[in-house]
Amino acid sequence: MDAQNFTWIPVGTTIPEDLIDVLLFDEKDGQWIGYYFRDTGHFIRAVDGAILKNISHWMPLPANPR
């Protein structure tokens, strides 16, 4: 069985790749699936396209089941 390391990554350390869905932690609104949009420098909530302004951490989503 493959084990994945699910560790929160501070946005001050690194940001996710452009336009790739990740799990985001917003200090005001909790956890969301979203992505980073490099052209604007914003984190975007995937469900409705809202800009998330209080993102402190992120982590990759797990791999799809086999």
Long-range contacts (C-beta under 8 A, 24 or more apart in sequence): 2-63, 4-62, 4-63, 6-59, 6-62, 7-59, 8-57, 8-58, 8-59, 9-57, 9-58, 9-59, 10-56, 10-57, 11-55, 11-56, 11-57, 11-58, 15-58, 16-58, 16-60, 21-46, 21-61, 22-58, 22-59, 22-60, 22-61, 23-58, 23-59, 23-60, 23-61, 24-52, 24-55, 24-57, 24-58, 25-55, 25-56, 25-57, 25-58, 26-52, 26-53, 26-54, 26-55, 26-56, 27-54, 27-55, 27-56, 28-53, 28-54, 29-54, 33-61
